[in-house]
Amino acid sequence: MDLLAVPRNQVSAALQRAFEVARFPQEQYTDPPGDPGLFGPDSVTWQVNADASLVIGGLSALMLQALHPLALAGVFDHSNFKDQPLRRLSRTASFVRATTFGSTPVAEAVIATVRQMHTRVTGVAPHGVAYRADDPDLLRWVHVAEMASFLASHRRYHPHPVSGDDLDRYYDETAVVAEKLGATDVARSRSEVKAYFDAVRPELAVTERTRATMAFILAPVGRDPASQAASFVLGRAAMGILPGWARRLYGIAYPPLVERTTIVPAAAGLLTALRWAGRPDIVEEATARARGRRPDTAAA
């Protein structure tokens, strides 16, 4: 059964447009020449974050992050996510692109903007506990959940995924972004991530807001059959890469056979289309800049 018996070019074009809705104004990749940014072309971070599989990883990260009541409270109280989901997703994608492939000044400027935004996100969660988006503990949770989700999607859907020590390098490299945002004690390896998830699990819960967030992420997006089919596949693929303990918390009975025979092949086909229709110019521009060249001379 082909869950994506629809024009893949139409789907990929729609997704590309969606992630251009709300970019950070500082986002650019050509200047200043010679600046490698926070990571550089030889980093594992560039290799992982350049791939379309981050779309699934990003959705899965939202599902995982929603298990923390304080992190979710900030989204419900201060975000327009449910009214303008594409805007929020586009903003997150822009942040990841800019901090990954942008020059050091670009990355620092975007991080500074987000830090300023976080100072205004405060309140009290439904269970009576106060929260602040700039709380180092919450920043640690959001970052680790996101990086773990990115890697999980990369390992399942990239045709040539990184492995071994490079998986630890990814966590070690990307910790710099969390620290610049204000996080502390950030996990820097697979073993540290596992230990962190074990330690934080008593703070996690499936609440009414958590269920509403999951239902919203899984709901069909768009009015045309192509977009709705794509959103169905992406949502189920994101659910499929959640850690086992997270799926048990959600009470997800997700048959592995269905995942292997329908969801994974359909998601892989969609990601292939996205790679063909992607924006390689970002990586090309960033590589040329890091090597001290202009994009039009990158191949010279």
C-alpha positions as CSV (number, residue, x, y, z in Angstrom):
1,M,0.0,0.0,0.0
2,D,1.4,3.4,-1.0
3,L,0.3,6.0,1.5
4,L,1.8,8.6,-0.7
5,A,0.1,7.8,-4.0
6,V,0.1,11.6,-4.7
7,P,2.3,14.0,-6.6
8,R,5.5,14.0,-4.5
9,N,6.7,17.2,-6.2
10,Q,3.6,18.9,-5.0
11,V,4.1,17.7,-1.5
12,S,7.8,18.7,-1.3
13,A,7.0,22.1,-2.8
14,A,4.3,22.7,-0.1
15,L,6.7,21.7,2.7
16,Q,9.5,23.9,1.3
17,R,7.1,26.8,1.4
18,A,6.0,26.0,4.9
19,F,9.5,26.2,6.3
20,E,10.0,29.7,4.7
21,V,7.0,31.3,6.5
22,A,8.9,32.9,9.5
23,R,12.7,33.1,9.1
24,F,14.9,35.0,11.5
25,P,15.9,38.2,9.7
26,Q,19.6,37.5,10.5
27,E,19.6,34.2,8.6
28,Q,22.1,34.3,5.8
29,Y,25.1,32.0,4.9
30,T,27.5,33.9,2.7
31,D,29.2,36.4,5.1
32,P,31.8,36.9,6.5
33,P,34.1,34.9,4.3
34,G,36.4,32.6,6.2
35,D,34.1,32.2,9.2
36,P,33.2,28.5,9.8
37,G,30.4,29.2,12.2
38,L,29.9,27.3,15.4
39,F,30.7,23.9,13.8
40,G,32.2,24.1,10.3
41,P,31.9,21.8,7.2
42,D,33.8,18.9,8.7
43,S,31.5,18.6,11.7
44,V,29.1,15.8,12.4
45,T,26.5,18.5,13.0
46,W,26.6,19.7,9.4
47,Q,26.3,16.1,8.2
48,V,23.2,15.3,10.3
49,N,21.4,18.7,10.1
50,A,21.8,19.1,6.3
51,D,19.4,16.2,5.7
52,A,15.6,16.3,5.1
53,S,15.2,13.7,7.9
54,L,15.2,16.5,10.4
55,V,11.6,17.2,9.4
56,I,10.5,14.0,11.0
57,G,13.0,14.5,13.9
58,G,11.6,17.9,14.6
59,L,8.0,16.6,14.8
60,S,9.1,13.8,17.1
61,A,11.0,16.3,19.2
62,L,7.7,18.3,19.8
63,M,6.0,15.0,20.9
64,L,8.8,14.2,23.3
65,Q,9.1,17.8,24.6
66,A,5.3,17.8,25.3
67,L,5.9,15.2,28.0
68,H,7.4,17.9,30.3
69,P,4.5,19.9,31.9
70,L,6.5,23.0,32.5
71,A,8.0,23.1,29.0
72,L,4.5,22.6,27.6
73,A,3.0,25.3,29.7
74,G,5.2,27.9,28.1
75,V,4.0,26.7,24.6
76,F,0.3,26.9,25.6
77,D,0.5,30.2,27.5
78,H,2.8,32.2,25.2
79,S,2.8,30.5,21.8
80,N,0.5,30.8,18.7
81,F,1.4,27.2,17.8
82,K,-2.2,25.9,17.5
83,D,-3.3,29.0,15.6
84,Q,-0.2,29.3,13.4
85,P,1.6,25.9,13.5
86,L,3.6,26.5,10.3
87,R,4.9,29.8,11.6
88,R,6.3,28.2,14.8
89,L,7.8,25.2,12.9
90,S,9.3,27.6,10.3
91,R,10.9,29.7,13.1
92,T,12.3,26.6,14.7
93,A,13.7,25.4,11.4
94,S,15.2,28.8,10.8
95,F,16.9,28.7,14.2
96,V,18.4,25.3,13.5
97,R,19.6,26.3,10.1
98,A,21.1,29.6,11.2
99,T,22.9,28.2,14.2
100,T,24.2,25.2,12.2
101,F,25.3,26.7,8.9
102,G,25.4,30.4,9.6
103,S,28.6,32.3,10.4
104,T,29.5,32.9,14.1
105,P,27.9,36.4,14.1
106,V,24.7,35.1,12.6
107,A,24.5,32.2,15.1
108,E,25.2,34.6,18.0
109,A,22.6,37.1,16.8
110,V,19.9,34.5,16.4
111,I,20.7,33.0,19.8
112,A,20.6,36.4,21.4
113,T,17.2,37.1,19.9
114,V,15.8,33.8,21.3
115,R,17.3,34.5,24.7
116,Q,15.5,37.8,24.8
117,M,12.3,36.2,23.8
118,H,12.7,33.6,26.6
119,T,12.8,36.3,29.3
120,R,9.2,37.1,28.6
121,V,8.0,33.5,28.8
122,T,7.0,33.0,32.4
123,G,3.9,31.8,34.2
124,V,2.4,29.1,36.4
125,A,1.6,25.6,35.0
126,P,-1.8,24.0,35.6
127,H,-0.4,22.0,38.5
128,G,0.7,25.1,40.3
129,V,4.4,25.2,39.6
130,A,6.0,28.3,38.2
131,Y,8.1,28.2,35.1
132,R,10.5,30.3,33.1
133,A,11.6,29.6,29.5
134,D,15.1,30.7,30.5
135,D,15.3,28.1,33.3
136,P,18.6,26.2,32.6
137,D,16.8,22.9,33.5
138,L,14.0,23.5,30.9
139,L,16.5,24.6,28.3
140,R,18.4,21.4,28.9
141,W,15.3,19.3,28.4
142,V,14.2,21.0,25.2
143,H,17.7,20.7,23.8
144,V,18.4,17.1,24.7
145,A,14.9,16.0,23.5
146,E,15.5,17.8,20.2
147,M,19.0,16.4,19.5
148,A,18.0,12.9,20.5
149,S,15.0,13.1,18.1
150,F,17.2,14.5,15.3
151,L,19.6,11.6,15.7
152,A,16.8,9.0,15.9
153,S,15.3,10.3,12.6
154,H,18.8,10.5,11.0
155,R,19.6,6.9,11.9
156,R,16.4,5.6,10.6
157,Y,15.9,7.6,7.4
158,H,19.3,8.8,6.2
159,P,20.7,6.5,3.5
160,H,24.2,6.7,5.0
161,P,23.7,7.5,8.7
162,V,26.6,8.4,11.1
163,S,27.4,5.8,13.6
164,G,29.7,4.9,16.5
165,D,31.7,7.7,18.0
166,D,30.2,10.2,15.6
167,L,26.9,9.9,17.5
168,D,28.7,11.1,20.6
169,R,30.4,13.8,18.6
170,Y,27.0,15.1,17.6
171,Y,25.8,15.5,21.1
172,D,29.1,17.0,22.1
173,E,29.2,19.5,19.3
174,T,25.6,20.7,19.5
175,A,25.8,21.3,23.3
176,V,27.4,24.7,22.5
177,V,24.0,26.0,21.3
178,A,22.2,24.9,24.4
179,E,24.9,26.4,26.6
180,K,24.8,29.7,24.7
181,L,21.0,29.8,25.3
182,G,21.6,29.3,29.0
183,A,21.4,25.6,29.6
184,T,23.7,23.9,32.1
185,D,25.0,20.4,32.6
186,V,24.1,19.5,29.0
187,A,24.5,15.8,28.0
188,R,27.4,15.3,25.6
189,S,27.3,11.6,24.7
190,R,24.8,8.8,24.3
191,S,25.5,7.5,27.8
192,E,24.9,10.9,29.3
193,V,21.7,11.3,27.3
194,K,20.4,8.0,28.6
195,A,21.4,8.9,32.1
196,Y,19.6,12.2,31.8
197,F,16.4,10.7,30.4
198,D,16.4,8.2,33.3
199,A,16.9,11.0,35.8
200,V,14.3,13.4,34.3
201,R,11.5,10.8,33.8
202,P,9.8,11.3,37.2
203,E,9.1,15.0,36.1
204,L,7.4,13.8,32.9
205,A,3.7,13.2,32.5
206,V,0.9,12.8,30.0
207,T,-1.6,15.5,30.8
208,E,-4.7,16.8,29.0
209,R,-2.4,19.4,27.3
210,T,0.1,16.6,26.3
211,R,-2.7,14.6,24.6
212,A,-4.0,17.7,22.9
213,T,-0.5,18.5,21.5
214,M,0.0,15.0,20.2
215,A,-3.5,15.0,18.6
216,F,-2.7,18.4,17.0
217,I,0.6,17.2,15.6
218,L,-1.0,14.1,14.1
219,A,-4.0,15.9,12.6
220,P,-4.1,16.2,8.8
221,V,-2.5,19.4,7.5
222,G,-3.7,21.2,4.4
223,R,-6.8,21.0,2.3
224,D,-5.5,19.0,-0.6
225,P,-5.1,15.2,-0.5
226,A,-1.3,15.4,-1.2
227,S,-0.6,17.6,1.9
228,Q,-2.9,15.5,4.1
229,A,-1.3,12.3,3.0
230,A,2.2,13.7,3.6
231,S,1.2,15.1,7.1
232,F,-0.2,11.7,8.0
233,V,3.0,9.9,7.0
234,L,5.3,12.4,8.7
235,G,3.3,12.4,11.9
236,R,3.2,8.6,12.2
237,A,6.9,8.4,11.3
238,A,7.7,10.9,14.0
239,M,5.7,8.9,16.5
240,G,7.6,5.8,15.4
241,I,11.0,7.1,16.4
242,L,10.0,8.1,19.9
243,P,12.0,6.3,22.6
244,G,10.3,3.2,23.9
245,W,9.8,4.7,27.3
246,A,8.1,7.8,25.8
247,R,5.8,5.6,23.7
248,R,4.8,3.7,26.8
249,L,4.1,7.0,28.7
250,Y,1.8,8.0,25.8
251,G,0.2,4.5,25.8
252,I,1.0,4.2,22.1
253,A,0.1,0.8,20.7
254,Y,2.0,1.1,17.4
255,P,2.3,-2.2,15.6
256,P,5.9,-2.6,14.4
257,L,4.7,-4.5,11.3
258,V,2.6,-1.5,10.2
259,E,5.6,0.7,10.8
260,R,8.0,-1.4,8.8
261,T,5.7,-2.2,5.9
262,T,3.9,1.1,5.4
263,I,5.0,4.1,7.4
264,V,8.8,3.7,7.0
265,P,8.8,3.1,3.2
266,A,6.3,6.0,2.7
267,A,8.3,8.4,4.8
268,A,11.5,7.4,3.1
269,G,10.0,8.1,-0.3
270,L,8.8,11.5,0.9
271,L,12.2,12.4,2.3
272,T,13.8,11.4,-1.0
273,A,11.5,13.8,-2.8
274,L,12.4,16.5,-0.3
275,R,16.1,15.9,-0.8
276,W,15.7,16.4,-4.6
277,A,13.7,19.6,-4.1
278,G,15.7,20.8,-1.1
279,R,17.9,23.9,-0.7
280,P,21.4,22.6,-1.3
281,D,22.4,26.3,-1.8
282,I,22.4,26.7,2.0
283,V,25.2,24.1,2.5
284,E,27.0,25.3,-0.6
285,E,26.9,28.9,0.5
286,A,28.0,28.0,4.0
287,T,30.8,25.8,2.8
288,A,32.1,28.4,0.4
289,R,32.0,31.0,3.2
290,A,33.8,28.8,5.6
291,R,36.5,28.1,3.0
292,G,36.9,31.8,2.4
293,R,35.3,31.7,-1.1
294,R,32.2,33.1,-2.7
295,P,29.5,30.6,-3.7
296,D,30.1,31.0,-7.4
297,T,33.7,30.1,-6.9
298,A,33.1,27.2,-4.5
299,A,34.0,24.5,-7.0
300,A,37.2,26.3,-8.1
